[in-house]
Structure formats: C-alpha cells, structure tokens
Amino acid sequence: MNARTIVAATALALVAVACGGASESPQTQTPDSVAAPTSPGDNSTASPGSGELPVGPSALDNMTDPELPTPLIDPEEIISGGPPPDGIPSIDEPEFVSIEAADEWLSDAEPVIYLEQGGEVHAYPVQILIWHEIVNDTVGGVPVTVSYCPLCNSAVSYLRVIDDVETTFGTSGRLFASALVMYDRATESLWTHFDGRAVAGLLTGRQLDPISSPLLAWSEFKTAFPDGVVLDRDSTGASRPYGENPYAGYDNPETAPFLFRGTVDERAKAKQRVVGVAVDGAAAAWTLETISGSEAQATNAKVGDTPIVILWKAGQVTALETARIVSGRDVGSVGVFSPTVDGDTLTFTSEGDGFVDEATNSRWDVTGTAVSGPLAGTRLDQIHHLDTFWFSWSTYQPGTELIDS
C-alpha cells in the first residue's frame, strides 16, 4: 500500500476541523504544511508486542472491498466531513510542559482532558484538541489514544493495543452520526470514536478498551495534580490559533447537529448536554440541569444494579459556545465514581464548593479524592462516563434511561 500524502490544510478545511464542519471563521490561520504521521499507509504487522494483525485492503480506500468483512454500519452512513484522511493532523509525538509553564496560556476555567495511568497524570487542553482531535501518547508506560470530537462534544480515550500489537490512530475525515471516525495505522480499519468499535475494515467487530479521561477545569487540575504535565501547544507540529473556537455558537441546544442523519430521541433536545454512564449492559443519562447546582452538587444513583455517585462543580466553561474558548458559559466539571470504599457504599452530599460523605464526614474534591477527614488520601474508583450531547448518547445507547428532573 502506498504511503498517503497529507494535504496542506486550507482555511476552508480548518473551518471544517475537528469532526468535519463548522461555519467560516476569519481568525483561522493556515499552516504552510502539515507533517505526515508516522507511516500512515503501512499495513505491516510490526510492533513491540508479540501479536499479529491481518494484512489486506484498506477501508480508507474502499469499505466494501470484497476481501473485507461486511461493515457493521451501512457504508453510506459513514460520510465525508470535508478533510481527507489526516487532513486534521493527530499529534503523534506529544511533548509536555509543567503546570507552571502551561499556566501562562491556560485560563482557570478552560477545559482539559486528564488521564491517569501508572502514577502519571497528563492533561490535554481542549484548546489544542479542538484542532487535532487525536493524541497518541504513552502514560505511565501505557500506550493510549486520547480523542476529542467537537461535533458530539465528547472526550474518549482508549488503549491503543490490538491483539498485543501497538498502533496509532488518525482522523479518517469521515463522520458517523455527526461524530469522529478514526482509523488505525496498522490495518486502516475504521473505528467509531464514541464507543471504540471497528465498524469497517480488516478488524471489523473488534473493540478497544476504554480508559477514563474526564474533562476538568484547569484550576481543578492544577490543585488536584500538582505534579501533572500538560500537552505543549508549541510542539504540536502544526500552526493553529489555539484558544479560538472554530465552532462558535455550536453549543446551543436550539440548533441541529452537523450532518446528523439519524433520528433524534425526542425525550430531550438533540444538543442537550448530558452525562452518560453505561455499566454491565445498563445505560443512563442525566441532563446537565439535573446534576448541577450552585457551587457543587452530588448525585447518588444507580445504573442497573451498580451504585454510582456523580460529582459536579462549577468553574469549567464550554469550549464550543463563543469564538474565544475562555468566554464560554460555565457548564462545570463532572466526575463519576464508585462510592464503595472498603466494602462500604458511601452517600455523598455537597458542602460549599466540595463534597462530604455522610459516614465519616471526610471532604472530597471533584476528582474523587478525599482531601481531609478520616479517609484523607483515599481515591474513589473512576467509572467511565461521557460528557456529551443527547443525540450522540441516545444514538449509541438507544435503550438508555434519561433522568431530566
């Protein structure tokens, strides 16, 4: 298979950035060139692991090639969002800076995606991810792919190892249900960002292992993880107007999703913000209004038979509302956790800008860490969740419960 040439992004292509579309922005800057990712067209099975992946046709070229498995999604529903493959360049060699250095260009209320593995914590500012969508990284020795889709308003991360073969992911330039479609660079199969499933190509039917990577206000990250590191916006390999939002006005529940061809579940507006949780075959979503309050709010609940606690705290802005990310409205930070500690299921309430458990009166922060009291230093187990739009969650979880009051 011939290596693919990355097309230099034009202003129009960057208007259609992230998952593939937005209205034209006069602030958009055009780089002279975009560096090609490592071997995007290499279909070999070489890897640090001991496994082996199949070799054959690329779903990027033809999803219905007779040598490929039958796609799980009608190929006509996997549509072009504008840019070609890798026209929105993933960050494949990420570099990181200290909290002190990042504090010079990050505002306290800006959203970052954070991921913790093996004692390391990395933050990925949304002001960068909104222009790149994918970061291929290694955190605490664990190979991960961090993805962010502006059109469905969601951040999802996965282990980027398939059958013991380590690979990287890139942007395909395509959308399904107005959401990013990724491709792996080992086989060029197509994967849905939202649930990490290969829907076309040699690996059709495979599922990536998700890794919890919530959105968090920069001020909260700095306090909770003082030794964490932050993706460097000066070392992305591309020139973008970081801090600007090419989707001004997109976070508006009165507007329709871009290129969405599905049917919107009428229990909520298509772009209503929800917190979605799926556990052991059960799924539930809470509208933002239900789980938010003044300074902080704790919601004790169950998904199926699994107890959870949702912690919400004010102080994080939406990246998708105004031309400058920092000017967006406050939507708060959300953490979802198992409330069980040493076999006991705790009940949480809010107190000022923090949280307390009723059993020990220990005080907790929005990252699920006890910061004072008898349980100080205890960390609640994260439960994978999505901060997203209703149309996306209900498309992938059509039987979901919706809690809106």
HELIX and SHEET records of a PDB file:
HELIX    1   1 ALA A   11  VAL A   15  1                                   5    
HELIX    2   2 PRO A   75  GLU A   77  5                                   3    
HELIX    3   3 ILE A   99  ALA A  102  1                                   4    
HELIX    4   4 VAL A  126  HIS A  132  1                                   7    
HELIX    5   5 TRP A  218  ALA A  224  1                                   7    
HELIX    6   6 LEU A  288  ILE A  291  1                                   4    
HELIX    7   7 ILE A  325  SER A  327  5                                   3    
HELIX    8   8 TRP A  390  TYR A  396  1                                   7    
SHEET    1   A 5 ILE A  78  SER A  80  0                                        
SHEET    2   A 5 PHE A 169  PHE A 176 -1                                        
SHEET    3   A 5 LEU A 180  ASP A 184 -1                                        
SHEET    4   A 5 LEU A 190  THR A 192 -1                                        
SHEET    5   A 5 ARG A 197  ALA A 200 -1                                        
SHEET    1   B 5 PHE A  96  SER A  98  0                                        
SHEET    2   B 5 VAL A 229  LEU A 231 -1                                        
SHEET    3   B 5 GLU A 120  PRO A 125  1                                        
SHEET    4   B 5 PRO A 111  GLN A 117 -1                                        
SHEET    5   B 5 LEU A 215  ALA A 217 -1                                        
SHEET    1   C 4 ILE A 134  VAL A 139  0                                        
SHEET    2   C 4 VAL A 142  CYS A 149 -1                                        
SHEET    3   C 4 SER A 154  LEU A 159 -1                                        
SHEET    4   C 4 PRO A 210  ILE A 211 -1                                        
SHEET    1   D 2 VAL A 161  ILE A 162  0                                        
SHEET    2   D 2 VAL A 165  GLU A 166 -1                                        
SHEET    1   E 4 HIS A 385  PHE A 389  0                                        
SHEET    2   E 4 ARG A 273  VAL A 279 -1                                        
SHEET    3   E 4 ALA A 282  THR A 287 -1                                        
SHEET    4   E 4 GLU A 401  ILE A 403  1                                        
SHEET    1   F 3 ALA A 296  VAL A 303  0                                        
SHEET    2   F 3 THR A 306  LYS A 313 -1                                        
SHEET    3   F 3 SER A 333  PHE A 337 -1                                        
SHEET    1   G 2 THR A 340  VAL A 341  0                                        
SHEET    2   G 2 ASP A 344  THR A 345 -1                                        
SHEET    1   H 4 PHE A 348  GLU A 351  0                                        
SHEET    2   H 4 GLY A 354  ASP A 357 -1                                        
SHEET    3   H 4 ARG A 363  TRP A 364 -1                                        
SHEET    4   H 4 ALA A 370  SER A 372 -1                                        
END                                                                             
